[in-house]
Amino acid sequence: VGGELELARVRESYLVLKADKRRLKAEKADLHQQMKELYAALEEKDQELKALVDSYEARISETESSLRHYSEDTSMGSQADKWDLRRSRMAACTCCCNRILISSSSRDELTDSSQADKWD
């Protein structure tokens, strides 16, 4: 009688362990999928950021080129025109920097939210 009771407890423990193993395996697969999605999203954001930086560099280069061209063509040009060009260059720099900051903060939020989801 004592052996049968012990055998029943062992079987019950075995079934519980088996169920836990299945649950953990499913959780592992889910976590792996979430990680893949996170890395894909981060890679996409990285590509967007690289494109933004390239765009920024091209825009700065164009602005500098036009500024050089303008200063060569109008060595006697008015100071107001030169300041307008400088202001437009500064506006372009500010716009691109803001985009970089927004993109960076979006990446940080995505990373933070995925870390929070990971631990929930």
Secondary structure, DSSP 8 states (H G I E B T S, - for coil): -HHHHHHHHHHHHHHHHHHHHHHHHHHHHHHHHHHHHHHHHHHHHHHHHHHHHHHHHHHHHHHHHHHHHHHHHTTT--HHHHHHHHHHHHHHHHHHHHHHHHHHHHHHHHHHHHHHHHH-
